[in-house]
Amino acid sequence: MSRLGTIGAKLYRGEIGYDFVGKRKLWYGISILITITAIVGLAVRGLTMGIEFEGGAVFTTDTRVSASVSEVREDAEKASGHDAIVQQLDGGKMRIQVAGIDVKESGKVQKQLAQDLDIPVSKINADLVGPSWGETVANKAWTGLAVFMVLVVIYLAIAFEWRMAIAALIALVHDLTITVGVYALVGFEVTPGTVIGLLTILGYSLYDTVVVFDSLKEGGKDLTKQTRWTYSEMANRSLNGTLVRSINTTVVALLPVAGLLFIGGGVLGAGMINDISLSLFVGLAAGAYSSIFIATPLVADLKEQEPAMKALKKRVLAKRAAAAAKGESVEDDSAQDVGDESADAAPAGAVVGGQRRQQPVRGRGKRR
């Protein structure tokens, strides 16, 4: 077995672990700080909406342009009187995006660009985009997001319980807020590709969370019948037990997305790939973080408010205090507690604590 597999097995058995739930106030503080930073960036800088949402024109050269990207940008802004976004394509071609101009203005800008770049007008293609199309896309995206949220809450409430549904919803909003905030701070354009990426990360964001919740559901069965762990401790054990799996799935998902972002978008300059991959990369990383540090601790906080779990916590702490007063080890006392409960519940002939209990056989050894 590999080293990672050995660590995973020890985490699953509870032999090693990290107290994620016990340090939840620290994670809450970090998440609040990140979220506030994202909201401030969104409020101050705002989102850079693509031409699909604002309307305008896209000019693409069919031939190589000798001018640099910055020079082409200056020429386009002088010709149009609006801010321009310029992207260099394969073969030295240029893609010039100017928002807020109509059909008449686009013709003038096209001619002026041809003159400034010293290329024929026929070598510059002009595509006009109306803002109504982008508004339709945005409205459908909001509708899809609302429907998705409602369905997720209903499913989690039925499959698990309402507390887990609330925690998953908070984690999901946390991930979306961070992703949108990063877009505002970095200054990337919000395009239909961005919308596709945001809608895609919704499922990825919930994947690890649902895996941990399933483990919580199994560990919570008959939890009040023992005095070894509180709910928070059981939740932490479940989280550690699925930790390696969560890390593996996240890394496997992030690697190809990182390739699209840094190679496809950064090196090759693929615009649509850049838009989708950035939202996926940030969303996947935020989703992995929230499933471990936010969702499970929130469930533990909500569950600890139940009267049954409060009573369980008092019994667990009282038993540990009694064991400490006797000078006994808490682990030994807990193990004995579990062994006693198992022995009381086990039928004759069952294996308890590594020993087999058998009913005495009467008449054994008698001669006929």
C-alpha positions in Angstrom: 0.0 0.0 0.0 1.3 3.5 -0.8 2.1 6.0 1.8 -1.0 8.0 1.0 -3.2 4.9 1.1 -1.7 4.1 4.6 -2.5 7.6 5.8 -6.0 7.3 4.4 -6.6 4.0 6.2 -5.4 5.4 9.5 -7.6 8.5 9.0 -10.6 6.2 8.3 -9.9 4.1 11.4 -9.5 7.2 13.6 -5.9 6.3 14.5 -4.8 9.8 13.3 -6.7 12.9 12.5 -6.9 16.7 12.6 -9.5 18.6 14.7 -11.3 20.4 11.9 -14.5 20.8 13.7 -12.9 21.8 17.0 -11.2 24.7 15.3 -14.2 25.8 13.4 -14.1 29.4 14.7 -10.8 29.8 12.9 -12.2 28.6 9.6 -15.3 30.7 10.0 -13.1 33.8 10.5 -10.9 33.0 7.5 -14.0 32.5 5.3 -15.6 35.7 6.6 -12.4 37.6 5.8 -12.2 36.1 2.3 -15.9 36.7 1.6 -15.7 40.4 2.8 -12.7 40.9 0.5 -14.6 39.4 -2.4 -17.7 41.6 -1.7 -15.6 44.8 -1.3 -13.8 44.0 -4.6 -17.1 43.5 -6.3 -18.5 46.7 -4.9 -15.4 48.8 -5.6 -14.2 47.5 -8.9 -17.3 45.8 -10.2 -17.5 43.1 -12.8 -16.1 43.7 -16.3 -19.0 42.6 -18.4 -18.3 41.2 -21.8 -19.6 42.6 -25.0 -22.3 40.0 -25.1 -23.9 41.6 -22.1 -23.2 45.3 -22.9 -23.5 45.3 -26.7 -20.9 46.6 -29.2 -18.7 45.4 -31.9 -15.9 42.9 -32.3 -13.3 43.5 -35.0 -11.0 40.6 -36.1 -8.1 41.0 -38.5 -7.6 38.4 -41.2 -4.0 39.2 -41.6 -0.9 39.7 -39.4 -0.7 43.0 -37.6 2.8 44.5 -37.0 1.6 46.7 -34.1 1.7 45.6 -30.5 -1.4 44.9 -28.4 -1.0 48.2 -26.5 -0.7 50.2 -29.7 -3.7 48.5 -31.3 -5.7 49.3 -28.1 -4.7 53.0 -28.2 -5.8 53.2 -31.9 -9.1 51.5 -31.2 -9.9 53.8 -28.2 -9.0 56.9 -30.2 -11.2 55.7 -33.2 -14.2 54.7 -31.1 -14.0 57.0 -28.0 -14.7 53.9 -25.8 -12.6 51.5 -23.9 -11.3 48.6 -26.0 -10.1 45.1 -25.2 -7.5 43.7 -27.5 -6.4 40.1 -27.7 -3.6 38.7 -30.0 -4.6 35.5 -31.8 -2.5 32.9 -33.7 -0.5 34.2 -36.6 -0.3 37.8 -35.3 -4.0 38.5 -35.9 -5.9 40.8 -33.5 -9.3 40.6 -31.9 -10.5 44.1 -30.9 -13.6 44.4 -28.7 -15.3 47.8 -28.3 -18.5 48.0 -26.2 -21.2 50.6 -26.5 -21.1 51.4 -30.3 -23.8 51.0 -32.8 -23.9 50.1 -36.5 -23.0 53.6 -37.8 -20.1 54.0 -35.4 -18.8 50.5 -36.1 -18.3 51.3 -39.8 -16.3 54.5 -39.0 -14.2 52.6 -36.4 -13.5 49.8 -38.9 -12.2 52.3 -41.5 -10.1 54.1 -39.0 -8.5 50.9 -37.7 -7.7 49.8 -41.2 -5.9 53.1 -41.8 -4.1 53.1 -38.4 -3.0 49.4 -38.8 -2.1 49.9 -42.5 -4.2 47.0 -43.7 -7.1 46.9 -46.2 -10.6 47.4 -44.8 -11.7 44.1 -46.3 -9.1 42.4 -44.0 -11.1 43.5 -40.9 -14.3 41.6 -40.0 -16.8 43.4 -37.9 -19.4 41.6 -35.8 -22.1 43.5 -34.0 -23.6 42.2 -30.7 -26.8 43.6 -29.2 -27.2 43.8 -25.4 -30.6 42.1 -25.5 -29.0 38.7 -26.2 -26.7 39.1 -23.1 -29.7 40.1 -21.0 -31.5 36.9 -22.1 -28.5 34.8 -21.1 -28.2 36.5 -17.8 -31.9 36.0 -17.0 -31.8 32.3 -17.9 -28.6 31.9 -15.8 -30.3 33.4 -12.7 -33.4 31.3 -13.3 -31.2 28.1 -13.5 -29.3 29.1 -10.4 -32.5 29.6 -8.4 -34.1 26.3 -9.6 -30.8 24.5 -8.8 -30.7 25.9 -5.3 -34.3 24.9 -4.5 -33.8 21.4 -5.8 -30.6 20.9 -3.9 -32.2 22.0 -0.6 -35.2 19.8 -1.2 -33.0 16.8 -2.1 -30.6 17.2 0.9 -33.5 17.7 3.3 -35.1 14.5 2.1 -31.9 12.4 1.7 -30.2 13.7 4.9 -31.9 16.4 7.0 -32.7 20.1 6.9 -29.6 21.1 8.9 -27.4 19.5 6.3 -29.4 21.2 3.5 -28.8 24.6 5.2 -25.1 24.0 5.7 -24.7 22.9 2.0 -26.6 26.0 0.8 -24.4 28.3 2.9 -21.3 26.6 1.5 -22.6 26.9 -2.0 -23.3 30.7 -1.6 -19.8 31.0 -0.1 -18.2 29.4 -3.2 -20.1 31.5 -5.7 -19.3 34.7 -3.8 -15.6 34.0 -3.7 -15.6 33.1 -7.4 -17.4 36.2 -8.5 -15.2 38.3 -6.2 -12.1 36.9 -7.8 -13.4 37.9 -11.2 -13.9 41.4 -9.9 -10.4 41.6 -8.4 -8.6 40.1 -11.3 -10.6 42.1 -13.9 -11.5 39.1 -16.1 -14.4 39.6 -18.5 -17.7 38.1 -17.6 -18.8 36.3 -20.8 -21.3 33.5 -21.5 -18.3 31.2 -20.9 -18.1 32.5 -17.4 -21.8 31.8 -16.8 -21.3 28.3 -18.1 -18.3 27.8 -15.7 -20.3 29.2 -12.7 -23.2 26.9 -13.4 -20.8 23.9 -13.8 -19.1 24.4 -10.4 -22.4 24.1 -8.6 -22.3 20.3 -8.9 -18.6 20.1 -8.2 -19.0 22.3 -5.1 -21.6 19.9 -3.6 -19.8 16.6 -4.5 -17.4 16.5 -1.6 -20.0 17.9 0.7 -22.5 15.2 0.0 -19.7 12.5 0.5 -19.0 13.8 4.0 -22.7 14.2 4.8 -23.3 10.5 3.9 -20.5 9.6 6.3 -22.1 11.8 8.9 -25.5 10.1 8.4 -24.0 6.7 9.0 -22.0 7.8 12.0 -25.0 9.5 13.5 -27.1 6.3 13.8 -27.6 5.3 17.4 -25.1 7.9 18.5 -27.0 8.8 21.6 -26.8 5.1 22.8 -23.0 5.5 23.6 -20.9 7.8 25.7 -17.7 7.7 23.8 -18.1 10.6 21.4 -20.1 13.8 21.1 -21.7 14.7 17.8 -18.9 17.1 16.9 -16.3 14.5 17.6 -18.1 12.0 15.5 -18.4 14.6 12.7 -14.7 15.2 12.9 -13.9 11.5 12.6 -16.2 11.2 9.6 -14.5 14.2 8.0 -11.1 12.8 8.6 -12.2 9.4 7.2 -13.2 11.0 3.9 -10.4 13.5 3.8 -8.0 11.7 1.5 -10.9 10.9 -0.9 -11.9 14.6 -1.0 -8.3 15.6 -1.7 -7.8 13.1 -4.4 -11.0 14.0 -6.3 -10.2 17.7 -6.0 -6.6 17.4 -7.2 -7.7 15.2 -10.1 -10.3 17.7 -11.1 -8.1 20.8 -10.7 -5.1 19.5 -12.8 -6.9 19.5 -16.2 -8.6 22.8 -15.4 -5.3 24.3 -14.4 -3.9 23.1 -17.8 -6.8 24.9 -19.6 -6.3 28.0 -17.5 -2.5 28.5 -17.6 -1.7 26.9 -20.9 -4.8 27.2 -23.0 -5.7 30.6 -21.7 -2.4 32.1 -20.6 0.0 30.8 -23.2 -2.2 30.1 -26.2 -4.6 33.0 -25.5 -7.8 31.0 -26.0 -10.5 33.5 -24.8 -13.6 31.3 -24.2 -11.4 28.6 -22.6 -9.9 31.2 -20.3 -13.3 32.4 -19.2 -14.6 28.9 -18.4 -11.4 27.6 -16.8 -10.9 30.5 -14.4 -14.4 30.1 -12.9 -13.9 26.3 -12.7 -10.5 26.6 -11.1 -11.6 29.1 -8.4 -14.9 27.3 -7.9 -13.4 23.9 -7.5 -10.8 25.1 -5.0 -13.4 27.0 -3.0 -15.8 24.0 -3.1 -13.1 21.7 -1.7 -12.3 24.2 1.1 -16.0 24.8 2.0 -16.9 21.1 2.2 -14.1 20.5 4.7 -13.9 23.7 6.7 -17.4 25.2 6.4 -20.2 22.7 5.7 -19.3 20.0 8.2 -18.6 22.3 11.1 -21.9 24.1 10.4 -23.8 20.9 10.6 -22.0 20.1 13.9 -23.0 23.5 15.3 -26.6 23.0 14.3 -26.8 19.4 15.6 -25.2 20.4 18.9 -28.3 22.6 19.6 -30.6 19.6 19.7 -31.6 18.5 23.3 -30.6 14.9 22.6 -27.1 16.0 21.5 -26.8 18.4 24.4 -27.6 15.6 26.8 -25.1 13.3 25.0 -22.4 15.8 25.4 -23.1 16.1 29.1 -22.9 12.3 29.6 -19.7 12.1 27.6 -18.0 14.9 29.5 -19.2 13.5 32.9 -17.9 10.1 32.0 -14.5 11.5 31.1 -14.4 13.6 34.2 -15.1 10.5 36.3 -12.4 8.5 34.5 -9.9 11.4 35.0 -10.8 11.5 38.7 -10.0 7.8 39.0 -6.7 8.3 37.2 -7.8 6.2 34.3 -7.0 6.9 30.7 -9.9 8.4 28.8 -9.1 6.2 25.8 -9.1 3.1 28.0 -12.3 4.2 29.7 -14.0 4.8 26.3 -12.9 1.5 24.9 -14.2 -0.2 28.0 -17.5 1.6 27.6 -17.8 0.4 24.1 -16.8 -3.1 25.0 -19.4 -3.2 27.8 -22.2 -2.0 25.5 -21.2 -4.5 22.8 -21.0 -7.3 25.3 -24.5 -6.5 26.7 -26.0 -6.3 23.2 -24.1 -9.3 21.7 -25.8 -12.6 21.4 -24.2 -15.8 22.7 -21.4 -16.9 20.4 -20.7 -13.4 19.1 -17.1 -12.0 19.0 -16.6 -9.2 21.5 -13.3 -7.6 22.2 -11.5 -10.3 20.3 -12.8 -13.2 22.5 -15.7 -15.5 21.6 -18.3 -16.1 24.2 -19.8 -19.6 24.1 -22.6 -21.2 26.0 -21.4 -24.2 28.1 -22.3 -27.5 26.5 -24.0 -29.7 29.0 -23.4 -33.4 29.1 -20.1 -33.0 27.2 -17.8 -36.0 27.9 -20.6 -38.3 29.3 -20.5 -41.8 28.2 -23.5 -43.3 26.6 
